[in-house]
Amino acid sequence: MAMATARRTALPDGTTIRLIAAPEFIATKLVEVIIAVVDGRSELFEELNTGRGLG
């Protein structure tokens, strides 16, 4: 959705880029963080299902 709603903007040097709105930008960052936490951590799903690791 972020790229579908992006708007074209010209930089001072004439280069055109596509900007996404702030809420979509923040959402993409949150997704990146979730992927970084989950990636390669198979025990996370067990911890979530059993409630282990909650302190």
C-alpha positions in Angstrom: 0.0 0.0 0.0 2.8 2.4 0.8 4.1 2.4 -2.8 0.6 2.5 -4.3 -0.1 5.8 -2.4 3.4 7.3 -2.8 3.6 10.7 -4.4 6.3 11.9 -6.8 8.5 14.7 -5.5 11.3 16.6 -7.2 14.5 17.2 -5.3 16.4 20.5 -5.7 18.8 18.9 -8.3 15.8 17.7 -10.4 15.8 14.1 -9.4 12.3 12.7 -8.9 11.6 10.4 -6.0 8.5 8.8 -4.6 7.6 9.7 -1.0 5.3 7.6 1.1 3.2 9.2 3.9 4.4 9.2 7.4 1.9 6.6 8.7 2.9 4.1 6.0 6.6 4.9 6.6 6.2 4.1 10.4 4.3 0.9 9.5 7.1 -0.3 7.3 9.6 0.3 10.1 7.5 -1.6 12.6 7.3 -4.5 10.1 11.1 -4.5 9.8 11.5 -4.6 13.5 9.1 -7.6 13.8 10.9 -9.4 11.1 14.3 -8.8 12.8 13.0 -10.1 16.1 11.3 -13.2 14.6 13.9 -14.1 12.0 15.9 -17.1 13.0 14.3 -17.5 16.4 12.3 -20.6 16.3 11.8 -20.8 20.1 9.9 -17.5 19.9 6.7 -19.3 18.8 6.9 -21.8 21.6 7.4 -18.9 24.1 4.4 -17.1 22.7 2.2 -20.2 22.9 3.3 -21.2 26.4 3.7 -17.8 28.0 7.3 -18.6 28.9 9.7 -15.6 29.0 7.2 -13.2 30.5 9.4 -12.8 33.6 
